[in-house]
């Protein structure tokens, strides 16, 4: 194992995580990701480059803004660390290969969609938000890799399968209960996931997502006593998709249809 390559991959992951924070916070508010430069959301003062180094600056500043001394949201370093770790794990699993580049792009998109959904659901928005630009870009890039790998139809079927497997239950739910149970953004997100993982991944990812969704729902009910509290589903899909990427050999050995149908 090349230690320098692992360290470099981690640094790149942290940098991507820092950029991801910009996307998560600015895109839902229709703020340019280029201008203005990074600034403290509390006092609005510009952040100098040496205070904007992923993870390190947070540690050196002890988690506080240099200007107003208010706490820097823990979301920022946690996103950078998470992205760095996932990039390293992808490198360790796939090495410097086509699959490495495919899955760091995939994981980046999955994280930015999932975290944006959480951020908007918890923030000053009525519901979670999944910007369609990420979905369109992800499907486009996924199909490029599909062509390179020579399995275009398989991954195209993954797009259709990911969308439809959520669309039909949600459609029936809306007709029976007279209210929306899942947003179209979730269908589109699963379609994007299918563009990278293919049709065969759909049962496993769906099973894990349902399990995580039920677990999250029970936790929220216990903590809030509110049975109608909206829970973003995109993060469940995102976590499940990342698990699939790392353990697809094992997961593909199971008959997932039996778990779903029984």
C-alpha positions in Angstrom: 0.0 0.0 0.0 1.4 3.4 -1.0 1.0 5.6 2.1 1.7 8.8 0.2 -1.1 7.9 -2.3 -3.5 7.3 0.6 -2.6 10.6 2.3 -2.9 12.5 -1.0 -6.3 10.9 -1.7 -7.5 11.9 1.8 -6.4 15.5 1.2 -8.2 15.6 -2.1 -11.3 14.2 -0.4 -11.1 16.8 2.3 -10.9 19.6 -0.4 -13.9 18.1 -2.2 -15.7 18.0 1.1 -14.9 21.7 1.7 -16.4 22.5 -1.8 -19.3 20.3 -1.0 -20.1 22.5 2.0 -20.3 25.5 -0.3 -22.8 23.6 -2.6 -24.9 22.4 0.3 -25.3 25.9 1.8 -25.5 28.1 -1.3 -27.2 26.1 -4.1 -30.6 25.8 -2.2 -30.5 29.6 -1.6 -29.6 30.4 -5.2 -26.4 32.0 -4.1 -23.4 31.8 -6.5 -20.8 29.3 -5.6 -18.1 31.6 -6.9 -18.9 35.0 -5.5 -18.9 36.2 -2.8 -15.9 34.5 -1.3 -16.2 32.3 1.8 -17.7 34.2 4.7 -18.8 33.6 8.3 -22.6 33.1 8.3 -22.8 34.8 11.7 -20.9 38.1 11.3 -20.6 38.0 7.4 -16.9 38.8 7.5 -14.8 37.3 4.7 -12.8 34.2 5.7 -9.1 34.4 4.8 -7.5 31.5 2.9 -5.5 30.4 5.9 -8.7 30.1 7.9 -10.3 28.0 5.2 -8.0 25.0 5.1 -10.2 21.8 5.4 -10.3 20.4 8.9 -6.9 22.0 10.0 -8.3 25.5 10.2 -11.2 24.4 12.3 -8.8 22.7 14.7 -6.5 25.7 14.9 -9.4 28.1 15.4 -10.8 25.8 18.1 -14.1 25.7 16.2 -14.7 29.5 16.4 -14.8 32.3 13.9 -11.6 34.5 14.1 -13.7 37.6 13.9 -16.9 37.2 15.9 -15.7 34.2 18.0 -19.0 32.4 17.4 -19.0 28.6 16.9 -18.3 27.4 13.4 -21.0 24.8 12.5 -19.6 21.3 13.1 -21.2 20.2 9.8 -18.3 21.8 7.9 -15.4 19.7 9.3 -17.5 16.6 9.6 -18.4 16.8 5.9 -14.7 17.2 5.0 -13.6 14.3 7.2 -16.4 12.0 5.9 -15.5 12.8 2.3 -11.8 12.3 2.9 -12.4 8.9 4.6 -14.7 7.7 1.8 -12.2 8.7 -0.9 -9.5 6.8 0.9 -11.7 3.7 1.3 -12.5 3.8 -2.4 -8.8 4.1 -3.3 -8.0 1.1 -1.0 -10.8 -1.0 -2.6 -10.3 -0.1 -6.3 -6.8 1.3 -6.6 -6.0 4.0 -9.2 -8.4 2.6 -11.8 -11.4 3.6 -13.8 -13.6 2.4 -11.0 -11.8 4.7 -8.6 -12.7 7.8 -10.6 -16.2 6.5 -11.2 -17.0 6.0 -7.6 -15.3 9.1 -6.1 -17.6 11.1 -8.5 -20.5 8.9 -7.4 -19.9 9.2 -3.7 -19.4 13.0 -4.0 -22.8 13.3 -5.8 -24.5 11.0 -3.3 -23.2 13.0 -0.4 -24.0 16.4 -1.8 -27.6 15.3 -2.6 -28.1 13.5 0.8 -26.6 16.3 2.9 -28.5 19.0 0.9 -31.7 17.2 1.6 -30.9 17.0 5.3 -29.7 20.7 5.5 -32.8 22.0 3.7 -35.2 19.8 5.7 -33.7 21.0 9.0 -33.3 24.6 7.9 -35.5 27.5 6.8 -37.2 25.4 4.1 -40.6 23.8 4.2 -39.2 20.4 3.0 -36.0 18.8 2.0 -34.6 19.8 -1.4 -32.8 17.8 -4.1 -31.4 20.2 -6.8 -32.1 18.6 -10.2 -28.8 19.8 -11.5 -27.0 17.1 -9.5 -29.4 14.4 -10.7 -29.0 15.4 -14.4 -25.2 15.6 -14.0 -25.0 12.3 -12.2 -27.1 10.4 -14.8 -25.0 11.9 -17.6 -21.7 11.0 -16.0 -23.0 7.5 -15.0 -24.0 6.8 -18.6 -20.6 7.9 -19.9 -19.0 5.3 -17.6 -21.6 2.8 -18.8 -20.5 3.3 -22.4 -16.8 3.0 -21.4 -17.5 -0.3 -19.5 -19.6 -1.6 -22.3 -22.8 -2.2 -20.3 -25.0 0.7 -21.4 -28.3 -1.1 -21.4 -27.7 -2.6 -17.9 -27.1 0.9 -16.4 -29.9 2.4 -18.4 -32.2 -0.2 -16.9 -30.8 0.8 -13.5 -32.0 4.3 -14.1 -35.5 3.1 -15.0 -35.6 0.6 -12.2 -34.5 3.1 -9.6 -37.1 5.6 -10.6 -40.0 3.2 -11.1 -39.5 1.1 -7.9 -40.2 4.2 -5.8 -42.7 5.9 -8.2 -45.3 3.2 -8.2 -45.6 2.7 -4.4 -45.6 6.5 -3.9 -48.3 6.9 -6.5 -50.5 4.3 -4.9 -49.9 5.9 -1.5 -50.9 9.3 -2.7 -54.1 7.9 -4.2 -55.1 6.0 -1.1 -54.0 8.4 1.6 -54.7 11.6 -0.4 -51.4 13.0 0.4 -47.8 12.9 -0.8 -45.6 10.3 0.9 -42.4 10.8 -1.1 -41.2 13.5 -3.4 -40.2 13.2 -7.0 -36.7 14.2 -6.0 -36.3 10.8 -4.3 -37.4 8.9 -7.5 -34.9 10.9 -9.5 -32.1 10.4 -6.9 -32.6 6.6 -7.0 -32.5 6.8 -10.8 -29.1 8.6 -10.6 -27.9 5.9 -8.2 -29.0 3.3 -10.7 -26.9 5.0 -13.5 -23.8 4.2 -11.5 -24.7 0.9 -9.8 -26.9 -0.8 -12.4 -30.2 -2.7 -12.3 -28.9 -5.5 -10.1 -28.2 -3.1 -7.3 -31.8 -1.9 -6.9 -33.2 -4.7 -4.6 -30.3 -4.5 -2.1 -30.3 -0.7 -2.0 -34.1 -0.6 -1.7 -34.0 -3.1 1.2 -31.3 -1.2 3.1 -33.1 2.1 2.5 -36.4 0.8 3.8 -34.6 -0.6 6.9 -32.8 2.7 7.6 -36.0 4.7 6.9 -38.0 2.6 9.4 -35.2 2.9 12.0 -35.0 6.7 11.5 -38.8 7.0 11.8 -38.9 5.1 15.1 -36.1 7.2 16.5 -37.8 10.4 15.5 -41.1 9.3 17.0 -39.4 8.4 20.3 -37.6 11.7 20.5 -40.3 14.1 19.2 -43.5 12.2 19.9 -44.6 13.4 16.5 -45.7 10.6 14.1 -46.1 13.1 11.2 -42.5 14.5 11.3 -41.2 14.5 7.8 -38.0 12.4 7.4 -35.8 12.9 4.3 -35.5 9.6 2.4 -32.6 10.6 0.1 -30.0 10.1 2.9 -31.3 6.6 3.4 -30.8 5.9 -0.3 -27.4 7.6 -0.2 -26.1 5.5 2.8 -27.5 2.3 1.2 -25.9 3.1 -2.2 -22.5 3.7 -0.6 -22.7 0.4 1.4 -23.5 -1.3 -1.9 -20.5 0.1 -3.6 -18.2 -1.2 -0.9 -19.8 -4.6 -0.4 -21.4 -5.3 -3.8 -19.7 -8.7 -4.2 -21.2 -10.0 -1.0 -24.6 -8.3 -1.5 -25.0 -9.7 -5.0 -24.7 -13.2 -3.6 -28.0 -12.9 -1.8 -31.5 -13.3 -3.3 -32.8 -9.8 -2.3 -36.2 -10.4 -4.0 -37.0 -13.0 -1.3 -36.4 -10.4 1.5 -38.6 -7.8 -0.2 -41.5 -10.2 -1.1 -41.4 -12.1 2.2 
